[in-house]
Amino acid sequence: MDKKPLPDLKAIGEAFAVDGRWISSCPIPSGHINDTYCSEFEDERRRVKYVNQRINHLVFREPAKLMENIERVTRFAREQILAAGGDPMRETLSIVPTRDGRSFHVTPEGTYWRMFRYIDGARTYDKVEDLRHVYSASRAFGAFQKMLSRLPGGRLHETIPNFHHTRKRFEAFLAALDQDASSRATAVKPEVAFVLEREKDAGIVVDGLAAGRIPERVTHNDTKLNNVMIDDRTNEGICVIDLDTVMPGSVLYDFGDSVRLGAATAAEDERDLSRVGFDLKLFDRLAKGYLDAARDFLTDEETRLLAFSAKLLTLECGIRFLTDHLNGDVYFKIHREGHNLDRCRTQFKMVSEMERRMDEMKAVVDRYRQ
């Protein structure tokens, strides 16, 4: 397979308001949506690194609105960090404007690019190497939510509408089951039954939001471990990154998805289900980190549903994988036959494990809620 040609990173870098001359750019091999590069510039005194990113406008169809969200969030974060005596150059993303003062650059080919200042002395982790990192990342997400609970102005744009609307995900599953476009429904009867038995779960958070029992918040919506930069010296989570999906939602989406991703004992597409499970020790670190930062602003209803949210977001993701399998694998990239079905089964195995241990999960939350 031919490699995708590199864009003209020199010309792209020079479109931004950077002092000095472009020296080099190299890919940063992380993330599945945007293309990311580290670019180095040199002036008379020193070399400085920046991060260039191509926004995938096929996924994020309105890049200008996406960048408007990020501008609002990072500007407010900078004000709050300065007021607290912190370092905004390390504790929030810093947008580098284009030479004409915009937050993004459009190439003649129609691709969208942005630039952030590079944060030294910190890194991200794709896998858990230290339980302290799990705690620190969860605490960083909790602090991020708490800070943005005071964000002034109107609602942020929805960069992906209905992203965590579990009832709509359930309805999409029913439509895929009814259409059975790839004639796969008969072979997945146990998985279909698993979803149908849990229909009532789909509406709990969205109905709570609609009725006002659960407040709408500014949420991150992609709370993976590697979306927090961990300080090399202190092991603390210093900066939440990848703000493309920051938009209105529920804190339960963020916490639940962090557990789905962060407390799993196996890869998302593990075929051997005997290896798939839910790690209560990791859940303990996630819950403590999150509540140490967020307990003061959460409502009683939000706190009560934290453990349930882990099950809900895992179920939702499994439903999405099963839906795509029924539709013929048209959304998620697959690398083998039945890949989405394998993914679905890992999520449902975790749901079953969470249901079995739900009382223990609630006890963990109760331990740290005060």
SULFEN-V689005 format. One record per residue. N is the residue number from 1. PSI is psi as a letter, one per 40 degrees, with the letter a starting at -180 (NA if undefined). Layout:
BEGIN
n->[N | N]
psi->[PSI | PSI]
END
This chain:
BEGIN
n->[1 | 2 | 3 | 4 | 5 | 6 | 7 | 8 | 9 | 10 | 11 | 12 | 13 | 14 | 15 | 16 | 17 | 18 | 19 | 20 | 21 | 22 | 23 | 24 | 25 | 26 | 27 | 28 | 29 | 30 | 31 | 32 | 33 | 34 | 35 | 36 | 37 | 38 | 39 | 40 | 41 | 42 | 43 | 44 | 45 | 46 | 47 | 48 | 49 | 50 | 51 | 52 | 53 | 54 | 55 | 56 | 57 | 58 | 59 | 60 | 61 | 62 | 63 | 64 | 65 | 66 | 67 | 68 | 69 | 70 | 71 | 72 | 73 | 74 | 75 | 76 | 77 | 78 | 79 | 80 | 81 | 82 | 83 | 84 | 85 | 86 | 87 | 88 | 89 | 90 | 91 | 92 | 93 | 94 | 95 | 96 | 97 | 98 | 99 | 100 | 101 | 102 | 103 | 104 | 105 | 106 | 107 | 108 | 109 | 110 | 111 | 112 | 113 | 114 | 115 | 116 | 117 | 118 | 119 | 120 | 121 | 122 | 123 | 124 | 125 | 126 | 127 | 128 | 129 | 130 | 131 | 132 | 133 | 134 | 135 | 136 | 137 | 138 | 139 | 140 | 141 | 142 | 143 | 144 | 145 | 146 | 147 | 148 | 149 | 150 | 151 | 152 | 153 | 154 | 155 | 156 | 157 | 158 | 159 | 160 | 161 | 162 | 163 | 164 | 165 | 166 | 167 | 168 | 169 | 170 | 171 | 172 | 173 | 174 | 175 | 176 | 177 | 178 | 179 | 180 | 181 | 182 | 183 | 184 | 185 | 186 | 187 | 188 | 189 | 190 | 191 | 192 | 193 | 194 | 195 | 196 | 197 | 198 | 199 | 200 | 201 | 202 | 203 | 204 | 205 | 206 | 207 | 208 | 209 | 210 | 211 | 212 | 213 | 214 | 215 | 216 | 217 | 218 | 219 | 220 | 221 | 222 | 223 | 224 | 225 | 226 | 227 | 228 | 229 | 230 | 231 | 232 | 233 | 234 | 235 | 236 | 237 | 238 | 239 | 240 | 241 | 242 | 243 | 244 | 245 | 246 | 247 | 248 | 249 | 250 | 251 | 252 | 253 | 254 | 255 | 256 | 257 | 258 | 259 | 260 | 261 | 262 | 263 | 264 | 265 | 266 | 267 | 268 | 269 | 270 | 271 | 272 | 273 | 274 | 275 | 276 | 277 | 278 | 279 | 280 | 281 | 282 | 283 | 284 | 285 | 286 | 287 | 288 | 289 | 290 | 291 | 292 | 293 | 294 | 295 | 296 | 297 | 298 | 299 | 300 | 301 | 302 | 303 | 304 | 305 | 306 | 307 | 308 | 309 | 310 | 311 | 312 | 313 | 314 | 315 | 316 | 317 | 318 | 319 | 320 | 321 | 322 | 323 | 324 | 325 | 326 | 327 | 328 | 329 | 330 | 331 | 332 | 333 | 334 | 335 | 336 | 337 | 338 | 339 | 340 | 341 | 342 | 343 | 344 | 345 | 346 | 347 | 348 | 349 | 350 | 351 | 352 | 353 | 354 | 355 | 356 | 357 | 358 | 359 | 360 | 361 | 362 | 363 | 364 | 365 | 366 | 367 | 368 | 369 | 370]
psi->[h | i | i | h | i | i | i | g | d | d | d | d | d | e | e | i | g | h | i | a | i | h | d | i | i | i | i | h | g | i | i | e | d | i | h | h | i | h | i | h | i | h | a | d | d | i | i | h | i | i | h | h | h | h | h | g | e | d | d | g | e | g | d | d | d | d | d | d | d | d | d | d | d | d | d | d | d | d | d | d | d | d | d | e | e | a | g | e | e | d | e | i | i | h | h | h | i | i | e | e | e | i | e | i | h | h | i | d | e | e | i | h | i | i | h | i | i | h | h | i | f | i | i | i | h | d | i | h | e | h | d | d | d | d | d | d | d | d | d | d | d | d | d | d | d | d | d | e | e | e | h | i | a | a | i | i | i | h | d | g | h | f | d | f | g | d | d | d | d | d | d | d | d | d | d | d | d | d | d | f | d | e | f | e | d | d | e | f | d | d | d | d | d | d | d | d | e | f | d | d | d | d | e | d | d | d | d | d | d | d | e | e | d | h | i | h | i | h | i | d | e | g | f | i | d | e | e | h | h | h | h | d | d | e | e | i | h | d | h | h | a | g | e | d | e | h | i | i | a | i | d | d | d | d | d | d | d | d | d | d | d | e | e | i | e | i | i | d | f | h | d | g | e | e | e | h | a | h | h | d | d | d | d | d | d | d | d | d | d | d | d | d | d | e | d | d | e | i | i | d | d | d | d | d | e | d | d | d | d | d | d | d | d | d | d | d | d | d | d | d | d | d | d | d | d | d | e | f | f | e | c | h | h | i | e | i | h | e | d | d | d | d | d | d | d | d | d | d | d | d | d | d | d | d | d | d | e | d | d | d | d | d | d | d | d | d | d | e | d | NA]
END
